Amino acid sequence: MRRTKILFTLVALVLQAAITTASFARQNTARSPTTWTPELQVKVKTFGAARVSPDGRRVAYTLSNEVMTPDKSEYVTQIHLANADGSNSVQITFGEKSSTNPKWSPDGASLAFTSNRKDNKNNLYLLRLSGGEAEPLTDLKSNIADFEWSPDGRWVAFTMTDQKTEDEERADKGRNDFRYVDENIKMNRLYVLSVQKDANGKRDPRKLTVENYNVSTFDWSPDGARLVFSHAKTPSANDWTTLDVSLVEVASGKVTSLAATPAAEGEPTFSPDGKSVAMVVSDIPARWARTGLINVVSAMGGAPKALAPSFDGQPDIAGWSADGRRIYFTEAKGTGTRIYTLDVAANRITEVEGTNAVLSNVNLNRSGSMLGFVMQTPERAPEVYVSSINNFAPIQISRANADLPKLPLGRTEVIRWKSTDGKEIEGLLTYPVGYQAGTKVPLILNIHGGPAGVFAQTFIGGRGVYPIATFAARGYAILRPNPRGSSGYGTEFRRANLNDWGGADYQDLMTGVDKVIEMGVADKERLGVMGWSYGGYMTSWIVTQTKRFKAASAGAPVTNLMSFNGTADIPSFVPDYFGGHAWEHPEIYQKHSAMFNVKGVSTPTLIQHGDADVRVPISQGYEFYNALKQQNVPTRMLVLPRQPHGPNEPKMQIAAMQSNLDWFEKYLGNANAAAQR
């Protein structure tokens, strides 16, 4: 906490000054946190874009702060600017509304960014770094999703969702706003805008895509004549499998298909000479347990060439090298992330960076010389870094989390064990703060979402619903396994749970708990389990299968595969994992659903759910809550107003974290007291 400055007049007596200073110090010490808490964890800063200027000398990045007042609970993002050696970091946007996604003009003299500062609509702004206020480039009634500068800096291309018509606006105001499902869908379309005003002092966007599809990512050709873009049938999350890639001529608006196969093609990126386009192409059919290859196709058309497969099969393209010979990408590897280079001619992948730190928002600057990214470890809070692409040596740019209290953190280590069928499973074990070897402590099994998620070595003091740092400060050990079905371990591992949720993956989790007991760390009589989304599915499933856990917390849990599949926004998800719909295989859906196995559950279970969750509708939580309540199982259900699939307001995150802490302390007891016995 920053100290309030105390001003003394020149005529103040020395004694008065001493008394005042001592009093302030005592008050400030009383306010300073002495241990990790949910309130402290939401104060940990997070970062978005980390982009290096074309000349490699400066870095623009975004930083998110919590805002909590009696009438506010939100995170506000602002843009910061620093030198690439880490010096002179300053905030350059201000206000109550967020400013996001800064991107450098080709000459490095300006930054364009998006902000919802007017009418809560995301519009485009231009900030000239020579001085002055940010100038609005657009004043639109819909939201701009993303944008890119043209290579000559004269134009900006952007995507925007279709605006409501005047009739629709009137219907909204008159409460005559009925709608039909899957009709009158608002698409995300591609536009181009001149940076310079026309003769009438205006900038009028020109729509480039009019076909009935939803545009996602896009990139300019080096000569500025064309844009390559990916597009899906609708904006629905369910339709990512329909992604194709096309080209549009900026002058005429003529669209030409570049890749349209039964695979999903995305992330199109022009090579520096404009002759080729790199993209990530899924296998056929595209599966929800995703796997893809980087392909390169001629910008004139033709059959794409599939390049070498990556370790995990989920490459995220960062950009081309300046000479066009290599493509840089990132992906998960176990509990860390890696940067790789793909030599296009030799068709060979090489690892650029080999640490187990977690890197995110990795991108290559326009000249292909520098990478910007966010890096963190379990013990080190996230910050912005840059590195030369030729010699990976991260330079820290931001120090926004340096003012966090210097509180001890539980040590986190990677552990491995054999599941019941011999498959090796990996996970993260966080020990209580000050753990003494040989001491048995309460253990909480934490299960990730997905199921193709992965627990990586991120900072344990960060935001969320499960306050790992606070649990560790209170004497708990936390095991975060990556069971079969997780990303980070290759396609075969990620698809090893097809048709088998709650089967071998359940054994992976149970043998992980057994491992921590065998290590002499976990007290087998004081076990808890918690998880969100698919982790909530597994938590609700576990309490129907075993009574070894003394308490459970299921967040946004999928509890009934039948009703989930009929109400979620991704109705093709479960059928892809289980080989058909509920009406085709009702016995499989019943066998793998907690709701059809809930009879006899006795584990005290907390349920947490956002009431605006369209991914896992809140009815899933209510089903399980009512079934437990009818059987007199100790249960509570925390409803989080306005929250989508993951709580995104600081007060709601604190509520979720605190209720988890209270629940496990109630049923597992005081962990610190147990550790001292």
Secondary structure, DSSP 8 states (H G I E B T S, - for coil): ---------TT--HHHHHHHHHHHHHHHHHHS-SS--HHHHTTS-EEEEEEE-TTSSEEEEEEEEEEEETTEEEEEEEEEEEETTS---EE---SSS-EEEEEE-TTSSEEEEEEEEETTEEEEEEEETTSS--EES---SS-EEEEEE-TTSSEEEEEEE----HHHHHHHHTT-----TTSS---EEEEEEESS--TTS----EE---SSSEEEEEEE-TTSSEEEEEEESSS-GGGGGG-EEEEEETTT--EEEEE-SSS-EEEEEE-TTSSEEEEEEE-SS--SS--EEEEEEETT----EE----SSS--EEEEE-TTSSEEEEEEEETTEEEEEEEETTTTEEEEEE--SSEEEEEEE-TTSSEEEEEEE-SSS--EEEEEESSS---EE---TTTTS-------EEEEEEE-TTS-EEEEEEE--TT--TT--EEEEEEE-STTT-------TTSSSSS-HHHHHHTT-EEEEEE-TT-SSS-HHHHTTTTT-TTTHHHHHHHHHHHHHHHTT-EEEEEEEEEEETHHHHHHHHHHHH-S--SEEEEES----HHHHHHHSS-TTHHHHHHTS-TTT-HHHHHHT-GGGS-TT--S-EEEEEETT-SSS-THHHHHHHHHHHHTT--EEEEEETT--SS--SHHHHHHHHHHHHHHHHHHH--HHHHHT-
